[in-house]
Amino acid sequence: MDQIASRIHDSFPFLNIESIEILLSISKLRKVEKGDILLKEGDFNSNVHLVLNGLLRSYVINSSGDERTVSIAKENMRIAAINSLLHGLPSIITIQAIEPTEILIINSGKFQEAATVNRNLALLEKQGMRSYLVDATERLYLLTVLSPEERFIRFRDEYPDLIQRVPQIYLASYLGVTTVSLSRIKSRIAKQRLG
């Protein structure tokens, strides 16, 4: 766990040793394989999943039965079923590992208790909620204002490491396009760079 504590401190330098020890005491370390489901739509789950290594995605299934990737979480990012976490409702998302992943599963109830007496953990919670709001706003903007090509360029520029790590079917779904459209977009961009 010392290695994990060090990684947490590197990602969240405002957490002191005491705060990290509390966080680790209310969390479970779990390793999952590519394709493993951590949470299914309809489950009740108030845990927060902190990605230590690897890649997770959350998705919904639309009325046509198609999966739509809602979010992608890489190292040092958190992912949770927000409606279940905040309101105790059944999850509307499924969380799946895109590649072998090591996560820290944080018990939200115990975290809330600890955050009431530990200022650093309260700051971690505030930072997490702020990050979630920024990501949700950015996602809304991405899907309602930008063209598919602009969405891809923005994703590529913001997360260059994920272009090769995220399978094209999940990336296309995240961007709101088909895999055929994504291939055409990538081809157009490549031609523009050469020309």
Number of C-alpha atoms within 10 A of each C-alpha: 9 8 8 14 17 14 14 19 16 12 14 15 10 13 20 14 12 11 19 18 15 16 22 18 13 16 21 13 15 13 14 18 14 14 13 16 16 13 19 19 17 13 15 17 22 22 22 21 27 23 21 22 17 21 23 32 22 27 22 18 14 9 7 6 8 11 17 21 22 19 18 22 19 21 16 17 17 21 21 22 26 20 16 19 18 11 9 13 16 18 22 19 25 22 26 22 22 24 19 15 21 21 23 22 20 22 18 19 13 15 21 14 12 18 19 11 10 15 13 19 23 17 14 16 16 12 13 16 13 12 14 16 12 12 13 14 11 12 16 12 12 19 14 9 10 13 13 18 18 14 20 24 16 14 17 14 11 10 11 12 11 16 14 10 14 17 12 16 17 22 24 21 18 24 24 20 20 16 16 11 14 21 14 13 18 14 12 12 15 11 10 9 8 6 6
